[in-house]
């Protein structure tokens, strides 16, 4: 059962995270001024000019957004809510597993199962539901959710860029200024981190390996933390990583025979099995002969979720860990 749940986590993450999909979809971002939110999980009433707005979502639904939504449900989109100071009415989970990197912000927020059973959604009593992918509301689910509360679907195209997703959610919640400021601050932090890393390692390369159930997966340049490492921070992409196809809807484990071609100067090993728990084959000569392994440049970190999620908060946490590893 644990293996089955982990597989579901991988598939769902790829479906919903911003850089994990090669998917596309029609979308129309919502207009601004639907309502203003605070970090207490409720929306303040200090925007008297805000009014109910009707906007069109990615699926063409005309959605009436409350002027002052009090209880927002946005499962697996919590990163965007936290970035603009909003606590959701419930947080995404697989059993007892949550997005650990958001624990400090969401520690008192109850959980809701990853596939959003309508009865659980109804029990949470949201007054606005924001859904990521069109695939999440097929087979009549959208109709069931929309009977509970106004339901807005971002769509895969918006999800493919966390900045667009954050901007759109900011517009829906009348928090456009907060979203824009958060993105501006992120970009400045990235520029500062990029300079520190360049001073520390010059043009050395790095790769990200995600370990789960003793299998290793390479994070592609445009997938979640890969986009942070290579895009935001400008770290050199190893040849093997650069040769990988664009991310699809599933992860593909890499064999040690293929991994033997990895010439990265540094390896970030994000271990979902627990730090110190070895993946299959890492005691072999193939692993020990990797350049980064021989030079002692394997940076093993516990998997808190931020390396495999696309979002501003995840990106900032990942940047901090990259700088910490490469500049120590």
C-alpha positions in Angstrom: 0.0 0.0 0.0 2.9 2.4 0.8 4.4 1.8 -2.6 1.0 2.4 -4.3 0.6 5.7 -2.4 4.1 6.8 -3.4 3.3 6.0 -7.0 0.2 8.1 -6.7 2.3 10.9 -5.2 4.6 10.9 -8.1 1.9 10.9 -10.8 -0.1 13.6 -9.0 2.9 15.8 -8.5 3.8 15.6 -12.1 0.2 16.4 -13.1 0.0 19.4 -10.8 3.5 20.9 -10.5 4.4 23.8 -12.6 7.5 22.5 -14.5 6.6 18.8 -14.4 4.2 18.8 -17.3 4.7 19.1 -21.0 1.0 19.4 -21.1 -0.9 22.3 -22.6 -4.4 23.5 -22.2 -6.7 26.4 -22.9 -7.0 29.0 -20.2 -8.1 32.4 -19.4 -6.7 34.1 -16.3 -9.2 35.6 -13.9 -9.6 39.3 -13.5 -8.4 41.1 -10.4 -10.3 42.4 -7.3 -12.3 39.3 -6.3 -11.3 39.7 -2.6 -8.4 40.2 -0.2 -6.8 37.5 2.0 -4.8 37.4 5.2 -2.4 34.9 6.7 -5.0 33.8 9.3 -7.0 31.7 6.9 -9.7 34.2 6.5 -10.1 37.2 4.1 -10.1 40.6 5.6 -12.9 43.0 5.0 -10.7 46.1 4.5 -11.3 46.4 0.7 -14.7 48.0 0.5 -14.5 48.5 -3.3 -14.1 44.8 -3.9 -17.1 43.1 -5.4 -18.2 39.7 -6.7 -16.5 39.1 -10.0 -17.4 36.7 -12.8 -14.3 35.3 -14.5 -13.7 32.5 -17.1 -11.4 29.7 -16.1 -9.3 27.4 -18.2 -12.2 25.1 -19.0 -14.4 28.0 -20.1 -16.6 28.0 -17.0 -18.0 31.3 -15.9 -17.1 31.4 -12.2 -18.5 33.9 -9.7 -15.7 34.7 -7.4 -16.8 36.0 -4.0 -15.8 39.6 -3.0 -14.3 38.4 0.2 -13.7 34.6 0.2 -13.2 33.4 3.8 -12.3 29.7 3.3 -10.1 29.0 0.2 -9.4 25.4 -0.8 -6.6 25.0 -3.3 -5.1 21.5 -2.9 -1.5 21.1 -4.0 -1.5 24.9 -4.7 -0.8 25.8 -1.1 2.7 27.1 -2.0 1.0 30.0 -4.0 -1.4 30.8 -1.1 1.4 30.9 1.4 3.4 33.2 -0.8 0.7 35.8 -0.6 -0.1 35.3 3.1 -3.2 33.1 2.7 -3.9 30.0 4.8 -6.2 27.5 3.1 -9.2 25.8 4.8 -7.5 22.4 4.3 -4.1 21.2 2.9 -3.3 18.5 0.4 -2.2 15.1 1.8 -1.6 11.5 1.0 -2.7 9.8 4.2 -0.5 11.5 6.8 2.0 12.7 4.3 1.9 16.5 3.6 4.2 19.0 1.9 6.8 19.1 4.7 8.4 22.3 3.6 5.2 24.2 4.3 4.8 22.7 7.8 5.6 25.9 9.7 3.0 27.9 7.8 0.3 25.2 7.7 0.9 23.2 10.9 -2.6 23.9 12.2 -4.4 23.5 8.9 -6.4 20.2 8.6 -5.6 17.8 5.8 -7.7 16.7 2.9 -6.9 13.6 0.8 -5.0 14.2 -2.4 -7.9 13.2 -4.8 -10.3 15.6 -3.1 -13.3 13.3 -2.4 -16.4 15.5 -2.8 -17.7 14.5 0.7 -14.4 15.7 2.2 -14.6 18.9 0.2 -18.1 19.5 1.4 -17.0 18.9 5.0 -14.3 21.5 4.7 -17.0 24.0 3.7 -14.9 26.2 1.4 -16.4 29.3 -0.2 -13.9 29.2 -3.1 -12.2 26.2 -4.7 -9.2 26.6 -6.9 -8.2 23.5 -8.9 -4.9 23.1 -10.7 -5.3 20.7 -13.7 -8.3 20.1 -15.9 -7.6 16.4 -15.4 -8.5 16.8 -11.7 -12.1 17.6 -12.4 -13.1 15.0 -15.0 -15.9 12.5 -14.8 -18.4 14.9 -13.2 -16.1 16.1 -10.4 -16.3 19.7 -11.5 -20.0 19.7 -11.3 -19.9 18.2 -7.8 -17.3 20.7 -6.6 -19.2 23.7 -8.1 -22.3 22.7 -6.2 -20.3 23.1 -3.0 -18.6 26.4 -3.8 -17.5 28.4 -6.9 -14.8 26.4 -8.5 -12.0 27.9 -10.7 -9.7 25.7 -12.8 -6.2 27.2 -13.5 -5.4 24.8 -16.3 -2.2 23.0 -17.3 -0.8 25.9 -19.2 -0.9 28.2 -16.2 0.4 25.4 -14.0 3.5 25.0 -16.2 4.8 28.4 -14.9 4.5 29.0 -11.2 4.8 32.8 -11.7 1.7 32.7 -13.9 -0.1 30.5 -11.4 0.8 32.8 -8.5 -0.2 35.9 -10.4 -3.5 34.4 -11.4 -4.3 33.3 -7.8 -3.3 36.7 -6.6 -5.8 38.2 -9.0 -8.6 35.9 -7.9 -8.0 36.8 -4.2 -7.4 40.5 -4.8 -3.8 40.0 -3.8 -2.1 41.1 -7.1 0.2 43.5 -5.4 1.3 40.9 -2.9 1.9 38.4 -5.7 4.0 40.9 -7.7 6.1 41.9 -4.7 6.7 38.2 -3.8 7.9 37.5 -7.3 10.1 40.6 -7.3 11.7 39.5 -4.0 12.2 36.0 -5.3 14.0 37.2 -8.4 16.3 39.4 -6.2 17.1 36.5 -3.9 17.9 34.3 -7.0 20.2 37.0 -8.4 22.1 37.2 -5.0 22.3 33.4 -4.7 23.5 33.1 -8.3 26.4 35.4 -7.6 27.4 33.6 -4.4 27.3 30.2 -6.2 29.4 31.5 -9.1 32.0 32.8 -6.7 32.1 29.4 -5.0 32.2 27.0 -7.9 32.6 29.0 -11.1 31.4 27.1 -14.1 31.2 23.7 -12.4 28.1 21.6 -13.2 25.6 19.9 -10.9 22.8 17.3 -11.2 19.8 16.5 -9.0 19.0 12.9 -8.2 15.7 12.1 -6.4 15.7 8.9 -4.5 12.5 7.1 -3.6 11.9 3.4 -2.9 15.6 2.9 -3.6 15.2 4.1 -7.1 17.0 7.1 -8.6 15.5 9.7 -10.8 17.2 12.6 -12.6 15.5 15.9 -12.3 15.4 17.5 -15.8 16.5 21.1 -16.5 12.9 22.3 -16.8 11.4 20.2 -13.9 10.8 21.9 -10.5 14.2 22.2 -8.7 16.0 21.7 -12.1 14.5 25.0 -13.2 15.8 26.6 -10.0 19.3 25.2 -10.2 19.8 25.8 -13.9 17.3 28.5 -14.8 17.3 30.8 -11.7 20.8 30.1 -10.5 22.6 29.5 -13.8 24.5 26.4 -12.7 26.0 24.5 -15.6 23.9 21.5 -16.9 25.8 18.2 -17.2 25.7 16.7 -20.7 23.7 13.7 -19.6 21.1 15.9 -18.0 20.9 18.2 -21.0 20.3 15.2 -23.3 17.2 14.1 -21.4 13.9 14.5 -23.2 11.4 17.1 -21.9 9.6 16.0 -18.8 6.4 14.0 -19.4 3.6 13.0 -17.1 5.6 10.3 -15.3 9.0 9.9 -13.8 11.4 7.4 -15.3 14.0 5.7 -13.0 17.5 5.8 -14.3 19.7 2.7 -14.4 23.2 2.7 -12.9 24.5 1.8 -16.4 23.0 5.1 -17.7 24.0 7.0 -14.6 27.6 6.0 -15.2 27.6 8.7 -17.9 26.9 11.5 -15.4 29.9 13.7 -15.4 28.5 16.3 -13.0 30.9 18.1 -10.6 28.3 18.0 -7.9 25.3 15.8 -7.2 22.3 16.8 -5.0 20.8 13.6 -3.7 17.3 14.3 -2.4 16.5 11.2 -0.4 12.8 10.4 0.2 13.8 7.1 1.8 15.8 8.9 4.6 19.2 10.4 4.7 21.7 7.6 4.8 19.4 5.0 3.2 21.2 3.8 0.1 19.6 3.4 -3.3 20.0 0.2 -5.2 23.5 -0.1 -6.7 25.1 2.8 -5.0 27.6 0.4 -3.4 28.9 -0.6 -6.8 31.9 0.6 -8.7 29.6 2.3 -11.3 28.4 4.7 -8.6 31.7 5.1 -6.8 33.4 6.0 -10.1 31.1 9.0 -10.7 33.1 12.2 -10.7 31.1 13.9 -8.0 31.2 10.8 -5.8 35.0 10.4 -6.1 35.5 14.1 -5.3 33.2 14.0 -2.3 30.7 16.4 -3.9 27.5 14.4 -3.2 25.2 16.7 -1.2 22.5 14.4 0.4 19.4 16.1 1.8 16.2 14.8 3.3 13.2 15.1 0.9 10.9 17.8 2.3 9.0 18.2 -0.9 10.4 21.5 -2.1 12.8 19.9 -4.6 9.9 18.2 -6.4 7.4 21.0 -6.2 7.2 24.1 -8.4 6.4 27.3 -6.5 7.9 30.4 -5.0 8.2 29.1 -1.5 9.6 25.8 -2.7 12.1 27.6 -4.9 13.3 29.8 -2.1 13.8 26.8 0.2 15.7 25.0 -2.6 17.9 28.0 -3.3 18.8 28.2 0.3 19.8 24.6 0.4 21.8 24.8 -2.8 23.7 27.9 -1.6 24.4 26.2 1.7 25.8 23.1 0.1 27.9 24.8 -2.6 29.4 27.6 -0.5 30.3 25.8 2.7 
